[in-house]
Amino acid sequence: MKLKKLILIIVGCLSVGLGALGSVLPLLPTFPFLLLATICFTRSSERLQIWFMGTKLYKDNLESYVKGEGMTLKTKLRIMGMSTFFMAISFFALYKVPIGQAIVALIWIALAFYFTFGIKTMKIDGAID
């Protein structure tokens, strides 16, 4: 049990670091890493969870989504843009594997559908469209 907790803390800390880098580097996604950090800290350390939820990084990028309030259109477009970019690389890299391309395309369609219809879109002031 302690090993699992230690692994979750290490993965959580690495995720915070990668999420922080993603907030300044355009090709590195922020949201998935911060979401992973939230999950890891929630399952491993209440103190780290409280600390992380108090950071500006969490509040600016993840708080509204975790609370079920949704995401701003800008955040949704940024995540979808990065996902599309990396999935396009995968799609073209699999040019000799049509089933692989089909799987990547289906995952992209599911992701686009989820971000369009499954996540509420917030206006900047916190109101929901």
C-alpha positions in Angstrom: 0.0 0.0 0.0 2.8 2.4 0.8 4.5 1.7 -2.6 1.3 2.5 -4.4 1.0 5.8 -2.5 4.6 6.6 -3.3 4.2 5.9 -7.0 1.0 8.1 -7.1 2.9 10.9 -5.4 5.8 10.7 -7.8 3.5 10.5 -10.9 1.5 13.4 -9.4 4.6 15.6 -9.0 5.9 14.8 -12.4 2.4 15.6 -13.8 2.4 19.0 -12.1 5.9 19.7 -13.6 4.8 18.7 -17.1 1.5 20.6 -16.7 3.5 23.7 -15.6 5.8 23.3 -18.7 2.7 22.9 -20.9 1.4 26.2 -19.7 4.3 28.0 -21.3 5.3 25.5 -24.1 2.8 25.5 -26.9 3.3 21.8 -28.0 2.9 20.3 -24.5 -0.7 19.9 -23.3 -1.5 21.3 -19.8 -4.9 20.0 -19.0 -4.3 16.2 -19.1 -1.2 16.4 -16.9 -3.0 18.6 -14.3 -6.0 16.3 -14.3 -3.6 13.3 -13.8 -1.9 15.2 -10.9 -5.3 15.8 -9.3 -6.3 12.2 -9.5 -2.9 11.0 -8.1 -2.9 13.5 -5.2 -6.6 12.7 -4.4 -5.7 9.0 -4.1 -2.4 9.4 -2.3 -2.1 12.5 -0.1 -4.7 14.8 1.3 -2.0 17.4 2.1 -0.7 17.4 -1.5 -4.2 17.5 -2.9 -5.0 20.6 -0.8 -1.8 22.3 -1.8 -2.3 21.6 -5.5 -5.9 22.8 -5.4 -4.7 26.1 -4.0 -2.2 26.7 -6.8 -2.8 29.3 -9.5 -2.0 26.6 -12.1 -4.9 24.4 -10.8 -7.3 27.4 -10.5 -6.6 28.7 -13.9 -6.7 25.4 -15.8 -8.7 22.8 -14.0 -10.9 24.1 -11.2 -14.0 24.9 -13.2 -13.9 21.5 -14.9 -13.5 19.5 -11.7 -16.4 21.5 -10.1 -18.5 20.5 -13.1 -18.9 24.0 -14.3 -17.3 23.3 -17.7 -14.4 24.9 -19.6 -14.0 28.2 -21.5 -14.2 27.9 -25.3 -10.5 29.0 -25.4 -9.5 26.1 -23.2 -11.6 23.6 -25.2 -10.1 24.8 -28.5 -6.6 24.7 -27.1 -7.0 21.1 -25.9 -8.7 20.0 -29.1 -6.1 21.7 -31.2 -3.2 20.0 -29.5 -5.1 16.6 -29.6 -5.8 17.0 -33.3 -2.1 17.9 -34.0 -0.8 14.8 -32.2 -3.4 12.5 -33.5 -2.7 13.8 -37.1 0.9 12.8 -36.6 -0.2 9.3 -35.4 -2.7 9.1 -38.3 0.0 9.8 -40.9 2.6 7.7 -39.2 0.2 4.7 -39.5 -0.1 5.1 -43.3 0.7 1.4 -43.8 -1.8 0.3 -41.1 -5.3 1.2 -42.2 -6.9 -0.3 -39.1 -4.6 1.9 -36.9 -5.7 4.9 -38.9 -9.3 4.0 -38.4 -8.8 3.6 -34.6 -7.0 7.0 -34.4 -9.9 8.6 -36.5 -12.5 7.0 -34.2 -10.8 8.2 -31.1 -10.5 11.7 -32.6 -14.2 11.7 -33.5 -15.1 10.5 -29.9 -12.9 13.2 -28.4 -14.4 16.0 -30.6 -17.9 14.8 -29.8 -17.1 14.7 -26.0 -15.6 18.2 -26.0 -18.4 19.6 -28.1 -21.4 18.0 -26.4 -20.1 16.5 -23.1 -18.4 19.4 -21.5 -20.2 22.7 -20.8 -18.8 25.8 -22.4 -18.3 28.7 -20.0 -18.0 32.3 -20.8 -15.0 34.2 -19.4 -17.1 35.5 -16.5 -18.1 32.0 -15.4 -21.6 31.9 -17.1 -22.4 28.8 -19.0 -23.5 28.9 -22.7 
